[in-house]
Amino acid sequence: MHRTHVYLKVVLDLDEDDNPQRIAQEMVRALSRMYGVRTAEVSSLQED
């Protein structure tokens, strides 16, 4: 089995009451659950 690193850039339009860190952690959990991801992390959050 080969190990593959995949880097994603995700741009979200959030409402004022949404917490970006919470949304990012939910995305990590979803990737782990749906695709059997071995490890996932949020490396940075940037607001424009």
Backbone bond lengths (Angstrom), bond angles and torsions (degrees), N, CA, C in turn:
res aa  C-N    CA-C-N  psi(-1)  N-CA   C-N-CA  omega(-1)  CA-C   N-CA-C  phi
1 M - - - 1.453 - - 1.529 108.33 -
2 H 1.317 116.60 134.10 1.459 122.50 -178.60 1.524 109.99 -96.07
3 R 1.310 115.47 142.90 1.460 121.27 174.46 1.522 108.08 -93.65
4 T 1.319 116.09 131.90 1.458 121.74 -179.76 1.521 109.10 -127.46
5 H 1.317 116.28 133.15 1.462 122.23 175.77 1.521 107.85 -98.92
6 V 1.315 116.35 129.50 1.463 122.04 178.81 1.521 107.50 -121.95
7 Y 1.318 116.89 126.59 1.454 121.84 178.84 1.520 108.50 -109.14
8 L 1.319 116.23 127.60 1.458 122.06 -178.16 1.523 109.95 -117.18
9 K 1.297 115.78 146.20 1.463 121.36 169.34 1.517 106.32 -116.51
10 V 1.308 116.58 123.72 1.458 121.98 -177.02 1.518 108.30 -120.88
11 V 1.319 116.84 129.08 1.463 122.45 176.83 1.520 107.16 -113.52
12 L 1.325 116.66 124.22 1.459 122.44 -177.62 1.518 110.66 -116.40
13 D 1.311 116.91 143.13 1.461 122.69 168.91 1.521 106.29 -101.19
14 L 1.318 116.80 109.71 1.458 121.69 -175.67 1.520 110.90 -110.32
15 D 1.321 115.30 151.49 1.456 121.03 172.97 1.522 109.05 -75.96
16 E 1.304 116.43 166.03 1.472 121.65 -179.43 1.527 112.41 -59.50
17 D 1.332 117.44 -33.97 1.461 120.21 -175.94 1.525 113.39 -88.22
18 D 1.351 118.99 -2.25 1.461 121.80 177.44 1.521 110.28 -79.32
19 N 1.319 116.08 141.64 1.459 121.97 177.79 1.536 108.25 -99.55
20 P 1.333 119.04 113.83 1.465 121.48 -176.74 1.530 113.20 -59.18
21 Q 1.329 117.14 -37.66 1.468 119.88 -179.98 1.519 111.41 -66.40
22 R 1.314 117.20 -38.13 1.463 120.68 179.13 1.528 110.20 -67.15
23 I 1.322 116.80 -42.64 1.466 121.40 178.76 1.528 109.66 -61.98
24 A 1.334 117.36 -43.45 1.465 121.20 -179.96 1.526 111.05 -62.19
25 Q 1.315 117.79 -42.74 1.461 120.46 178.65 1.530 111.41 -66.44
26 E 1.313 117.58 -36.04 1.467 120.22 175.69 1.534 110.63 -63.43
27 M 1.316 117.31 -37.87 1.458 121.09 177.80 1.529 111.00 -65.14
28 V 1.325 116.79 -41.14 1.468 121.26 177.22 1.524 109.99 -61.03
29 R 1.332 117.08 -46.18 1.471 120.61 179.12 1.526 111.39 -62.37
30 A 1.326 116.99 -41.33 1.466 120.49 -179.81 1.527 111.02 -64.29
31 L 1.327 117.97 -43.24 1.463 120.90 177.36 1.522 111.22 -60.57
32 S 1.310 116.20 -43.93 1.462 120.49 -179.85 1.521 111.30 -63.27
33 R 1.293 116.52 -42.14 1.462 121.64 -176.68 1.532 111.74 -73.84
34 M 1.316 117.93 -46.23 1.468 121.03 -173.11 1.525 113.35 -78.80
35 Y 1.328 117.44 -35.26 1.454 119.58 -171.71 1.524 113.73 -115.55
36 G 1.307 118.30 5.24 1.453 120.09 179.77 1.518 112.58 63.12
37 V 1.310 116.31 35.32 1.460 121.75 -179.24 1.525 108.62 -63.66
38 R 1.317 115.67 132.39 1.462 120.38 -178.62 1.527 111.25 -70.32
39 T 1.310 117.10 -49.38 1.461 121.89 174.91 1.520 108.85 -140.95
40 A 1.317 115.69 148.77 1.461 121.55 175.26 1.516 107.49 -149.03
41 E 1.299 116.46 146.25 1.465 120.07 179.62 1.515 109.70 -150.53
42 V 1.305 115.08 159.26 1.459 122.54 172.03 1.513 106.53 -99.56
43 S 1.318 116.53 116.61 1.460 119.56 -176.18 1.525 112.62 -88.20
44 S 1.339 116.77 -29.56 1.463 118.81 177.66 1.520 109.69 -164.55
45 L 1.326 114.41 156.87 1.465 122.80 173.22 1.515 107.22 -127.19
46 Q 1.318 116.80 131.20 1.464 121.44 179.37 1.507 109.11 -129.33
47 E 1.306 115.28 133.27 1.464 120.10 176.35 1.518 109.27 -104.38
48 D 1.323 116.22 135.58 1.467 121.37 178.06 1.501 110.15 -100.15
